[in-house]
Amino acid sequence: MDNIVIIAIAALGSLGLVAAVILYFVASKFKVYEDPKIDEVEEALPAANCGGCGFPGCRAFAEATTTSARKNKNLDGLNCPVGGNDVMQSVGSILGLEVEATDPLIAVIRCNGSIKNTPAKVKYEGATSCAFAHALYGGEGGCQFGCLGLADCVDACDFDAIHMNPETGLPVVNDKCTACGACVEACPRDIIELRKKGPKDRRIFVSCVNKEKGAPAKKNCAVACIGCAKCDKVCKFDAITINSFLAYIDFSKCTLCRKCVEVCPTEAIWEVNFKPRKPKEGKAPKPVAEKTVAKENAPTAKVEAGKAPDNETTE
Amino acid sequence: MGILKTFALGGVHPEENKLSSNAPIEKLALPKQAIVPLGQNLGAPSKPLVKRGDQVKAGQLLAEAGGFISTNIHAPVSGKVIKIDNVIDGTGYKRPGIIIDVEGDEWLDDIDLSTDLKTEIELDGKAIIEKIKNAGLVGMGGATFPTYVKLMPPPGKKAEYLIINGVECEPYLTSDHRLMLEKGPEIVVGTQILMKALNVKKAIIGIENNKPEAIHHMQELVKPIDGMTVQPLKVQYPQGGEKQLIKAVVNREVPSAKLPIEVGCVVQNVGTAFAVYEAVQKNKPLVERVVTVTGKAVKKPSNLLARIGTPIHQLIEAAEGLPENTGKIIGGGPMMGKALTSLDVPVVKGSSGILLMKKEESVREPENPCIRCSKCTTVCPMGLEPFLLSKASKLGKFDMAESEKIMDCIECGSCQYTCPASIPLLDYLRLGKNKVGAIMRNRGKN
């Protein structure tokens, strides 16, 4: 009896020992060196695996940053939109690099073709997917550029940051948005854009993507951009360009002066999170907004010059 | 007659509803304004040659082919070009088009407008193809593939059979049926012209058995002609599909992603054969076509000879107006047609019919979960698995859709017709085809 136990232990033990020796040599022969920093960086990332950085998952992004840090000594073009500046700073400190702060972005819905603004002329029955509806027809209200309201962007969002508003039939982005860009890709009509979140969440954008001429655009939708170029004329910072009868505000040049919002005849330019203007003398809140711009985004002297007259009026 | 021929795989037999089959073709009055879209064929849109303010005569070249697979477009009316602008087309999107204000009805001088039958074929094969190309002919069955491309087999391939498609398997539509009854001799000459152009000895006109008078009429007409026969076929949708028709008539199978010329066949619609006759013998480009206006509530289901560019509301008026309880207006037949979003959509080269559906008919049942009954697979005439393909394109798995041969789908809609769970299978398949096609084209570029 004892004998069998001893033989068994000895046989298995020696087998294990031989295997261990083989494995030891094989492991050292085929060893793949992996930078331990990759693990550290991955640890610092949000682990959302959303792909917003352009890499398939956080691990791939960690590898890319580590490689870039080793080869180029910088992290240019690499950014984790979900983690934002904090995460990028900690990634930078792991890799021993200075990382410049970037402005946080947010998804912006550039369509105001709500049920009220573009009353449906036809009724669409079919697959409940924007991608399909876009491939088949021009839109219920007749605008072939606007939101189809079938919520492909909502399905694409991993962060619960976008919802359909049943009253307007348009999607609404909340502050859970991490600017990963999944909705931008899901939208077949390129309505969603990632724009600078702006100081105190204040931002100005053209809430329309209709490239038609003024008359047909307005015919379908009361709040369409008609390409009248009034905003372009009033903008002192060269931030507005007009292409195919559609205005676009460059958020890197915009100083949030809100002049364009005032002149827009169709209310296609939106201001978000600003204090309401007081009638006439009500320019009071404006400089507040502008000061924050100047402080946080630290743009150029051009901005200072631009807002000087407003400052004078208030001081 | 024995057992009638048909294709081998799948197929359905929807209610035929050929309401307008006894209505003779009527000539529709000229529109006040003709809207001529520039993208009327499969392939690249045409390039406009006229400017705003130009005076044009009917039959004059308006736009030239914009690529290899593209066609010329001719002025369907005489008058003044008032705008080259985006116009609404059958999909509800606005695409470039030419708008002409109609003034009188003047034709180019070299167009023969007489109705005398001209049987002598003077031109040789090459000249015929050139003529067909210049006249802007496309497949009149609805796919609008440029006709001349089909007549030029790639080197090394030789056509054996010319098959003339008089099947008209779509329910409701009767434009080809009426054309065969009223323009039979012209169609026969058109077929002879096509035979000469292709240098084939055998032509077969395939007609479904639900049009006995057309079969009889055509049989009488082709009797004296060598190599031309009429083949009656069992009524089965989608027999009018090119590949299905070839299988039914000559029992050959076109391989996946290949053209009918691979098995020595060229298929042309009877409408195309008639247009070929007009283009070659009468020098008349493709500027008008027969359109069926039909529906259960339509007071006077009609077959109308309408100029290209006529807004469809004018056709509906000719059929004694829009019925009150119209739920949907469909461009084409009920199986493959697309719902139109506007009554200003013009007649184009591929418009075979306008179907006005009653509200209660047009309701789409809500989508239910797939119960794996495999009915869609059974009826698919291409041997595909629609449930799988629709799922793949719904989930964005386009690589899988491609490897499961989504591009072989002919969009006949049999799967959706038969689905007991009312899944919009064809919708998803069309999306998938769209995306996979784009992916494949991009791959070709890189």
Interface residues (C-beta under 8 A of the other chain):
Chain A: K121 V122 E125 G126 A127 T128 S129 A131 F132 A135 L136 Y137 G138 G139 G142 Q144 E212 P216
Chain B: N86 I88 T91 G92 Y93 K94 K338 A339 T341 S342 V363 R364 E367 K394 P424 D427 Y428 R430 L431 N434 K435
